[in-house]
Amino acid sequence: MNRANPLIFKSDDFEIEIFSGTDVYFASKKLGQIFIKWNDLENNEKLRLEILQKKVEKLLLEAKEILFAKEKAGNLLILKDDRS
């Protein structure tokens, strides 16, 4: 991931934006916000965030498999995004 292609993950109470190599943003309704430059993180923190990114990507792929299984059964109309 880079600044042009961040990982952004949101829920009702939390938000994280990871721009590997540049910075990280985390927000919590209870705790507030924090911005951290990538270079200010310890190596083990960077590794843990990279592992988190991979876990989120796996969750998104799992969601895709669930939802596109419906499309294969003919129950869902897919609109193609030509931006890629």
Helices and strands as residue ranges (DSSP letters): E 7-10, E 14-19, E 23-28, E 32-37, G 38-40, H 43-72
